């Protein structure tokens, strides 16, 4: 079942409501650990709680207005770990973003170019993007917590674009890395195995607290019964139209498969069976709950 999310797009402090279920692409989604989620897109931030109510909607100002986000992950419902860089620069860093106090605390790292980030409890995993003398790109994953001092926990792996590596982490702290064409699992000993290979596209992977991983793959035919629950005619059109776009299905490590969706931008588990998915283009996108059968 796919359910478009209708939410109030009014900015914090605005009177009235601006309800919509067709929106813009949201390349960053983070579960808030209590059933809701955060999104970010081009400096615009949104929090929707477990009841599908928008509780925060704001744009950054000041020096953070120039921040270009590479990844977000939540420590709790109001505290995010954010990776990114200043517009026009390649180097960047990590910050702890308190969305209640609206404060940004730098997190010290040994990396100069930081990619995506994934948080498990109080442990932070992040991508370090590496460039050699001739411009070839690779990445490693580092780990930050109270007991370790920023060690590298994966082998150095070649990739076409380090900014396109997306992370998730399993309950046993194995790393899942989506490179946009391959899904890799890297265990605590550094052993790498390939879980899936698919045509190149936007990397999106997420793992539940029970260890079920989801990723986007080539369009698949499924025998399961799928339907769109609710939504405006425009939202349903975004979901049901797969022509003139990059249609991809969502697959899980439990071998569940969704019907194709157009231009999947990001996704995140918010419970054991529910994914929040951003799909579509600048001409029309949806945030939707996708419940596996």
C-alpha positions as CSV (number, residue, x, y, z in Angstrom):
1,X,0.0,0.0,0.0
2,X,1.2,3.5,-0.9
3,X,-0.2,6.4,1.0
4,X,0.6,10.0,0.0
5,X,1.3,12.2,3.0
6,X,-0.6,15.5,3.1
7,X,1.0,18.0,5.4
8,X,1.0,21.7,6.3
9,X,3.7,23.5,4.4
10,X,3.4,26.7,6.4
11,X,6.6,28.1,7.8
12,X,7.2,28.0,11.6
13,X,5.1,30.9,13.1
14,X,2.9,31.5,10.1
15,X,-0.8,31.7,10.7
16,X,-3.2,29.4,8.8
17,X,-2.4,26.2,6.9
18,X,-1.0,25.4,3.5
19,X,-2.0,21.8,3.1
20,X,-0.4,19.9,0.2
21,X,0.4,16.3,-0.9
22,X,2.4,17.2,-4.1
23,X,5.7,18.9,-3.2
24,X,9.4,19.1,-4.2
25,X,12.1,16.3,-4.3
26,X,13.6,15.7,-0.8
27,X,17.0,14.1,-1.2
28,X,17.5,13.7,2.6
29,X,15.2,11.8,5.0
30,X,16.0,10.7,8.5
31,X,13.7,8.8,10.9
32,X,13.3,10.6,14.2
33,X,13.4,7.4,16.3
34,X,9.8,7.8,17.5
35,X,7.8,7.1,14.3
36,X,8.2,10.5,12.6
37,X,10.9,11.9,10.3
38,X,12.9,14.9,9.2
39,X,13.6,15.9,5.6
40,X,16.0,18.5,4.0
41,X,16.1,19.9,0.5
42,X,18.2,22.9,-0.5
43,X,18.2,24.4,2.9
44,X,14.5,23.8,3.6
45,X,13.8,21.6,6.6
46,X,10.6,19.7,7.6
47,X,9.6,17.5,10.5
48,X,6.5,15.3,10.4
49,X,5.6,13.4,13.4
50,X,4.2,9.8,13.8
51,X,0.6,11.2,13.1
52,X,1.7,12.8,9.8
53,X,1.5,16.3,11.3
54,X,4.1,18.8,10.3
55,X,5.5,20.1,13.6
56,X,8.4,22.1,12.1
57,X,9.0,23.8,8.8
58,X,11.9,26.3,8.4
59,X,14.7,27.6,6.1
60,X,18.2,28.2,7.4
61,X,19.5,31.7,7.5
62,X,22.8,33.4,8.3
63,X,26.0,31.5,7.5
64,X,24.2,28.2,7.5
65,X,22.1,29.4,4.5
66,X,25.1,28.5,2.4
67,X,25.4,24.9,3.8
68,X,24.9,22.2,1.2
69,X,23.9,19.0,3.0
70,X,25.3,15.7,2.1
71,X,23.6,13.6,4.8
72,X,21.4,13.7,7.8
73,X,20.7,11.2,10.6
74,X,18.9,11.5,13.9
75,X,20.1,10.9,17.4
76,X,16.6,11.7,18.8
77,X,13.5,13.5,17.6
78,X,15.1,16.9,17.8
79,X,18.8,16.3,17.4
80,X,20.4,15.6,14.0
81,X,23.9,14.8,12.9
82,X,24.4,16.7,9.6
83,X,27.2,16.4,7.1
84,X,27.8,18.9,4.4
85,X,29.9,21.7,3.0
86,X,29.7,25.4,2.3
87,X,28.4,26.3,-1.2
88,X,31.4,26.5,-3.6
89,X,33.8,24.4,-1.5
90,X,34.5,20.7,-1.7
91,X,35.7,20.2,1.9
92,X,33.2,20.1,4.7
93,X,32.4,18.5,8.0
94,X,29.9,17.2,10.6
95,X,27.7,19.1,12.9
96,X,25.3,18.3,15.8
97,X,22.1,20.3,14.9
98,X,19.8,21.0,17.9
99,X,16.6,21.8,16.1
100,X,14.9,23.1,19.3
101,X,17.7,25.6,20.2
102,X,18.6,26.0,16.5
103,X,22.3,25.6,17.4
104,X,25.1,23.9,15.4
105,X,27.9,22.2,17.2
106,X,30.9,21.1,15.1
107,X,31.9,17.4,15.5
108,X,35.7,17.0,15.2
109,X,36.8,14.4,12.5
110,X,40.0,13.3,10.9
111,X,38.4,13.7,7.4
112,X,38.5,16.7,5.2
113,X,35.8,15.7,2.8
114,X,32.8,14.2,4.5
115,X,30.0,12.4,2.7
116,X,26.8,10.7,4.0
117,X,26.2,10.0,7.7
118,X,24.3,7.3,9.6
119,X,23.7,7.2,13.4
120,X,23.0,4.2,15.6
121,X,22.3,5.2,19.2
122,X,25.2,7.6,20.0
123,X,27.5,6.1,17.4
124,X,28.1,8.0,14.2
125,X,29.3,6.4,10.9
126,X,30.3,8.7,8.1
127,X,31.8,8.5,4.6
128,X,35.2,10.0,4.0
129,X,35.6,10.9,0.3
130,X,39.1,10.5,-1.1
131,X,40.7,11.9,-4.3
132,X,44.1,10.7,-5.5
133,X,46.6,12.7,-7.5
134,X,44.9,12.0,-10.9
135,X,41.4,12.7,-9.6
136,X,40.2,9.1,-9.1
137,X,37.7,8.8,-6.3
138,X,37.3,6.3,-3.5
139,X,35.8,6.2,0.0
140,X,36.2,4.8,3.4
141,X,33.7,4.7,6.3
142,X,34.8,6.1,9.7
143,X,33.2,5.6,13.1
144,X,32.8,8.1,16.0
145,X,31.7,7.2,19.5
146,X,32.7,7.6,23.1
147,X,35.0,4.6,22.9
148,X,36.9,5.1,19.6
149,X,38.9,7.9,18.1
150,X,37.6,8.2,14.5
151,X,38.9,4.9,13.2
152,X,38.5,3.8,9.6
153,X,36.2,0.7,9.7
154,X,36.1,-0.3,6.0
155,X,38.5,-1.0,3.2
156,X,39.1,1.8,0.7
157,X,36.7,1.3,-2.1
158,X,36.7,2.8,-5.6
159,X,33.6,4.7,-6.7
160,X,32.5,7.0,-9.5
161,X,31.2,9.7,-7.2
162,X,31.9,9.8,-3.5
163,X,29.0,12.1,-2.8
164,X,26.7,9.5,-4.2
165,X,27.5,6.9,-1.5
166,X,24.6,6.4,0.8
167,X,25.0,4.6,4.2
168,X,22.9,2.6,6.5
169,X,24.0,0.4,9.5
170,X,22.7,-2.9,10.7
171,X,22.1,-3.8,14.4
172,X,25.5,-5.6,14.6
173,X,27.1,-2.4,13.3
174,X,27.9,-3.7,9.8
175,X,27.9,-1.0,7.2
176,X,25.6,-1.0,4.2
177,X,26.8,1.2,1.3
178,X,24.8,2.0,-1.8
179,X,27.1,3.4,-4.5
180,X,24.3,4.0,-7.0
181,X,24.9,0.8,-8.9
182,X,26.0,-1.7,-6.2
183,X,24.8,-2.5,-2.7
184,X,27.7,-3.5,-0.5
185,X,27.8,-5.0,3.0
186,X,30.9,-4.5,5.1
187,X,31.2,-6.4,8.4
188,X,33.0,-5.4,11.5
189,X,36.1,-7.3,10.3
190,X,36.2,-5.2,7.1
191,X,35.0,-8.1,4.8
192,X,33.0,-6.8,1.8
193,X,30.2,-8.6,0.1
194,X,28.0,-7.5,-2.7
195,X,24.3,-7.8,-1.9
196,X,22.9,-6.5,-5.2
197,X,23.8,-4.8,-8.5
198,X,21.5,-2.7,-10.6
199,X,21.5,0.1,-13.2
200,X,23.0,3.3,-12.0
201,X,20.7,5.7,-10.2
202,X,20.3,7.8,-7.1
203,X,21.7,5.7,-4.1
204,X,19.1,5.1,-1.4
205,X,19.4,2.5,1.3
206,X,17.9,2.3,4.8
207,X,18.0,-0.5,7.5
208,X,15.5,-1.2,10.3
209,X,16.5,-1.7,13.9
210,X,15.8,-5.4,13.3
211,X,18.2,-5.5,10.3
212,X,15.9,-5.4,7.2
213,X,17.6,-3.4,4.5
214,X,15.8,-1.7,1.6
215,X,17.3,-0.2,-1.6
216,X,16.2,1.0,-5.0
217,X,16.8,-1.3,-8.0
218,X,15.7,-1.9,-11.6
219,X,11.9,-1.9,-12.2
220,X,10.5,-5.2,-11.1
221,X,7.2,-7.0,-11.7
222,X,5.6,-8.1,-8.5
223,X,2.7,-10.5,-7.9
224,X,1.8,-8.8,-4.6
225,X,-1.4,-6.7,-4.5
226,X,-0.5,-3.0,-4.4
227,X,-2.8,0.0,-4.3
228,X,-2.7,3.8,-3.7
229,X,-4.6,4.7,-0.5
230,X,-6.0,8.2,-0.7
231,X,-4.2,11.2,-2.0
232,X,-5.2,14.0,-4.5
233,X,-5.5,13.2,-8.2
234,X,-2.1,15.0,-8.7
235,X,-0.4,12.9,-6.0
236,X,-1.8,9.7,-7.5
237,X,-0.6,10.7,-10.9
238,X,2.9,11.1,-9.6
239,X,2.8,7.6,-8.1
240,X,1.2,5.9,-11.1
241,X,3.1,7.6,-13.9
242,X,6.4,5.8,-14.7
243,X,7.0,7.2,-18.2
244,X,9.6,9.8,-19.1
245,X,11.5,9.3,-15.8
246,X,13.8,6.9,-14.0
247,X,11.4,4.2,-12.7
248,X,12.8,2.0,-10.0
249,X,11.4,-0.6,-7.6
250,X,12.2,-0.9,-3.9
251,X,13.6,-4.3,-2.8
252,X,14.3,-5.5,0.7
253,X,16.5,-8.1,2.2
254,X,13.3,-10.0,2.9
255,X,12.8,-10.2,-0.9
256,X,9.8,-7.9,-0.8
257,X,9.5,-5.8,-4.0
258,X,7.4,-2.7,-4.6
259,X,6.0,-1.6,-8.0
260,X,8.1,1.0,-9.8
261,X,8.1,4.6,-8.7
262,X,9.4,7.6,-10.6
263,X,12.7,9.1,-9.7
264,X,13.1,7.9,-6.1
265,X,15.1,10.6,-4.2
266,X,15.4,9.2,-0.7
267,X,13.7,6.8,1.7
268,X,13.8,5.8,5.4
269,X,12.2,3.1,7.5
270,X,10.1,4.6,10.4
271,X,9.0,1.2,11.7
272,X,9.5,-2.4,10.9
273,X,7.2,-2.3,7.9
274,X,6.8,1.3,6.8
275,X,9.1,3.3,4.5
276,X,8.9,7.0,4.0
277,X,9.7,7.7,0.3
278,X,10.4,10.9,-1.7
279,X,9.7,10.3,-5.4
280,X,9.2,12.5,-8.4
281,X,10.7,15.5,-10.0
282,X,10.8,19.3,-9.6
283,X,7.6,19.2,-11.6
284,X,5.9,17.3,-8.9
285,X,7.0,15.0,-6.1
286,X,5.4,13.1,-3.3
287,X,6.2,12.1,0.2
288,X,4.5,8.8,0.8
289,X,4.3,5.9,3.3
290,X,5.0,2.6,1.6
291,X,4.0,-0.4,3.5
292,X,5.4,-3.7,2.4
293,X,2.8,-6.5,2.1
